[in-house]
Amino acid sequence: SKDLKGAMEILIEQKRQKLSTVEKLDEHMDFASQLIFAQNRGDLTAENVNQCVLEMMIAAPDTLSVTLFFMLILIAEHPTVEEEMMREIETVMGKQELPS
């Protein structure tokens, strides 16, 4: 847990450094950037920012796996949707092999 917290602090500092050097800020305004600017304004503490980013990193795999599970079930239950998806993939990818 201490190692993870240290790694998050390093990532946030790297993001902070990147934000200080970009020319067009609007191209780099994601949620982490918004948190950093909120800290700069005094709306959040460094600990608040670290905790928010840490929770996003920890929560994402769980929510993603549940979402993918239900998406696959719904696709399996609706073969016409699956066919439409496959046509769309073929339209975009052509005859290329799909990455495995």
Buried (B, 14 or more C-beta within 10 A) or exposed (E): EEEEEEEBBEBBEEBBEEBEEEEEEEEEEEEBBEBBBBBEEEEBEEEEBBBBBBEEEEEEEEEEEEEEEEEEEEEEEEEEEEEEEEEEEEEEEEEEEEEE
